[in-house]
Amino acid sequence: MQAFRNGIPMLAPSGYLIQIDRSNGINCGHCVDFGQFKALRFEDGQLIPDEGRCLGCGACIPQCEQAALSLVRDSRKGIPLEIHKLIDKQMQAS
């Protein structure tokens, strides 16, 4: 995340995107300040996601007191790396 802030593009998105459940949310915009990649903005009383900037890190999700944010799989961003499965497979092979 620090690399992105310093102008170095991230090359490996998580494979997920932020999703907003507008029926749960109150559009307060509190989560905007916690997004690592400026993928959320608050404009004209509405929370607006920027799918091009969202890397699916999920940093904004716990900041939503209304539980209106979640991550959903985005097939356009590749298959997510499931590190726990890779570690288990490596341990079994040893």
Short mmCIF file of the C-alpha atoms (twelve columns), coordinates in Angstrom:
data_MODEL
# 
_entry.id   MODEL 
# 
loop_
_atom_site.group_PDB 
_atom_site.id 
_atom_site.type_symbol 
_atom_site.label_atom_id 
_atom_site.label_alt_id 
_atom_site.label_comp_id 
_atom_site.label_asym_id 
_atom_site.label_seq_id 
_atom_site.Cartn_x 
_atom_site.Cartn_y 
_atom_site.Cartn_z 
_atom_site.pdbx_PDB_model_num 
ATOM 1  C CA . MET A 1  0.000   0.000   0.000   1 
ATOM 2  C CA . GLN A 2  2.878   2.337   0.702   1 
ATOM 3  C CA . ALA A 3  4.146   1.752   -2.828  1 
ATOM 4  C CA . PHE A 4  0.837   2.920   -4.279  1 
ATOM 5  C CA . ARG A 5  0.932   6.100   -2.200  1 
ATOM 6  C CA . ASN A 6  4.405   6.800   -3.581  1 
ATOM 7  C CA . GLY A 7  3.249   6.508   -7.188  1 
ATOM 8  C CA . ILE A 8  4.333   2.921   -7.802  1 
ATOM 9  C CA . PRO A 9  1.426   1.029   -9.385  1 
ATOM 10 C CA . MET A 10 0.308   -2.182  -7.741  1 
ATOM 11 C CA . LEU A 11 0.363   -5.125  -10.103 1 
ATOM 12 C CA . ALA A 12 -1.568  -7.786  -8.209  1 
ATOM 13 C CA . PRO A 13 -5.149  -7.010  -7.226  1 
ATOM 14 C CA . SER A 14 -6.782  -9.443  -4.805  1 
ATOM 15 C CA . GLY A 15 -9.376  -10.640 -7.322  1 
ATOM 16 C CA . TYR A 16 -12.144 -8.927  -5.378  1 
ATOM 17 C CA . LEU A 17 -13.949 -5.587  -5.629  1 
ATOM 18 C CA . ILE A 18 -15.839 -3.513  -3.113  1 
ATOM 19 C CA . GLN A 19 -19.602 -3.833  -3.219  1 
ATOM 20 C CA . ILE A 20 -22.024 -1.399  -1.584  1 
ATOM 21 C CA . ASP A 21 -25.318 -2.625  -0.166  1 
ATOM 22 C CA . ARG A 22 -27.331 0.553   -0.473  1 
ATOM 23 C CA . SER A 23 -30.242 -0.947  1.467   1 
ATOM 24 C CA . ASN A 24 -27.984 -1.241  4.554   1 
ATOM 25 C CA . GLY A 25 -25.900 1.884   4.187   1 
ATOM 26 C CA . ILE A 26 -26.740 5.425   5.148   1 
ATOM 27 C CA . ASN A 27 -24.213 6.963   2.737   1 
ATOM 28 C CA . CYS A 28 -22.300 8.670   5.537   1 
ATOM 29 C CA . GLY A 29 -18.959 8.496   3.669   1 
ATOM 30 C CA . HIS A 30 -16.991 7.537   6.805   1 
ATOM 31 C CA . CYS A 31 -15.274 4.657   4.965   1 
ATOM 32 C CA . VAL A 32 -13.798 6.964   2.298   1 
ATOM 33 C CA . ASP A 33 -11.000 8.102   4.616   1 
ATOM 34 C CA . PHE A 34 -9.886  4.509   5.241   1 
ATOM 35 C CA . GLY A 35 -9.660  3.225   1.671   1 
ATOM 36 C CA . GLN A 36 -6.033  2.574   0.795   1 
ATOM 37 C CA . PHE A 37 -6.300  3.261   -2.923  1 
ATOM 38 C CA . LYS A 38 -8.864  6.075   -3.048  1 
ATOM 39 C CA . ALA A 39 -11.337 3.669   -4.614  1 
ATOM 40 C CA . LEU A 40 -14.297 5.216   -2.775  1 
ATOM 41 C CA . ARG A 41 -15.485 8.774   -3.001  1 
ATOM 42 C CA . PHE A 42 -18.431 10.609  -1.549  1 
ATOM 43 C CA . GLU A 43 -20.199 12.812  -4.055  1 
ATOM 44 C CA . ASP A 44 -23.629 14.467  -3.943  1 
ATOM 45 C CA . GLY A 45 -24.622 12.428  -0.885  1 
ATOM 46 C CA . GLN A 46 -23.707 9.108   -2.510  1 
ATOM 47 C CA . LEU A 47 -20.861 6.690   -1.950  1 
ATOM 48 C CA . ILE A 48 -19.287 5.909   -5.323  1 
ATOM 49 C CA . PRO A 49 -16.808 3.064   -5.922  1 
ATOM 50 C CA . ASP A 50 -14.050 3.361   -8.518  1 
ATOM 51 C CA . GLU A 51 -13.534 -0.191  -9.768  1 
ATOM 52 C CA . GLY A 52 -10.381 0.824   -11.600 1 
ATOM 53 C CA . ARG A 53 -8.698  1.848   -8.353  1 
ATOM 54 C CA . CYS A 54 -10.105 -0.853  -6.061  1 
ATOM 55 C CA . LEU A 55 -7.649  -3.676  -5.437  1 
ATOM 56 C CA . GLY A 56 -9.990  -5.515  -3.094  1 
ATOM 57 C CA . CYS A 57 -7.889  -5.054  0.038   1 
ATOM 58 C CA . GLY A 58 -10.974 -4.672  2.249   1 
ATOM 59 C CA . ALA A 59 -9.500  -1.928  4.467   1 
ATOM 60 C CA . CYS A 60 -12.688 0.143   4.189   1 
ATOM 61 C CA . ILE A 61 -15.051 -2.676  5.198   1 
ATOM 62 C CA . PRO A 62 -14.592 -2.653  8.998   1 
ATOM 63 C CA . GLN A 63 -15.053 1.129   8.997   1 
ATOM 64 C CA . CYS A 64 -18.684 0.847   7.880   1 
ATOM 65 C CA . GLU A 65 -20.825 0.753   11.007  1 
ATOM 66 C CA . GLN A 66 -23.848 -0.142  8.846   1 
ATOM 67 C CA . ALA A 67 -22.158 -3.265  7.374   1 
ATOM 68 C CA . ALA A 68 -22.968 -1.970  3.893   1 
ATOM 69 C CA . LEU A 69 -19.573 -2.836  2.375   1 
ATOM 70 C CA . SER A 70 -18.333 -6.242  1.298   1 
ATOM 71 C CA . LEU A 71 -15.938 -7.796  -1.195  1 
ATOM 72 C CA . VAL A 72 -17.176 -9.741  -4.196  1 
ATOM 73 C CA . ARG A 73 -15.199 -11.827 -6.664  1 
ATOM 74 C CA . ASP A 74 -14.361 -10.046 -9.895  1 
ATOM 75 C CA . SER A 75 -13.410 -12.475 -12.646 1 
ATOM 76 C CA . ARG A 76 -11.826 -9.615  -14.614 1 
ATOM 77 C CA . LYS A 77 -9.104  -9.343  -11.967 1 
ATOM 78 C CA . GLY A 78 -7.811  -12.901 -12.053 1 
ATOM 79 C CA . ILE A 79 -8.029  -15.742 -9.576  1 
ATOM 80 C CA . PRO A 80 -7.349  -14.751 -5.955  1 
ATOM 81 C CA . LEU A 81 -4.256  -16.191 -4.346  1 
ATOM 82 C CA . GLU A 82 -5.357  -18.457 -1.510  1 
ATOM 83 C CA . ILE A 83 -2.195  -18.476 0.546   1 
ATOM 84 C CA . HIS A 84 -3.496  -20.852 3.234   1 
ATOM 85 C CA . LYS A 85 -4.226  -23.541 0.647   1 
ATOM 86 C CA . LEU A 86 -0.767  -23.087 -0.881  1 
ATOM 87 C CA . ILE A 87 0.897   -23.385 2.520   1 
ATOM 88 C CA . ASP A 88 -1.091  -26.535 3.364   1 
ATOM 89 C CA . LYS A 89 -0.164  -28.095 0.021   1 
ATOM 90 C CA . GLN A 90 3.523   -27.244 0.580   1 
ATOM 91 C CA . MET A 91 3.421   -28.718 4.101   1 
ATOM 92 C CA . GLN A 92 1.865   -31.948 2.799   1 
ATOM 93 C CA . ALA A 93 4.531   -32.247 0.120   1 
ATOM 94 C CA . SER A 94 7.363   -31.932 2.657   1 
# 
